Amino acid sequence: MIQRGVKTGNAVFFPRAVAPGTGEDLEWFEPSGRGTVYASTCVRKRPPEADVNISLIDLKEGPRMMARVEGLPADAVPIGLEVQARIIPHEDGHIVVFDARENAR
């Protein structure tokens, strides 16, 4: 779930009390989960740990969020890749990760 302005419909991420710049009331909605990789970097880990990527994802609804892309080598996540979100269990609860969309490039 992310938020959008009640009057304008402009989506915002991360969660806030009011819309930035306008103070507009916000409501929660379920986004499409689709996005595009804006930027990505590889965080090298000491073996035997696997390297991980940290990517900035432009959501279809407009906001940009930080997450990781799974299913590709950490150093091979291309800019412009179309991705789909999914939620996975994590030690602190749940997190959002992205996978390459099947119909992408």
Secondary structure by P-SEA (a helix, b strand, c coil): ccccccccccccccccccccccccbbbbbbccccccccbbbbbbbcccbbbbbbbbbbcccbbbbbbbbccccccccccccccccccccccccbbbbbccccccc
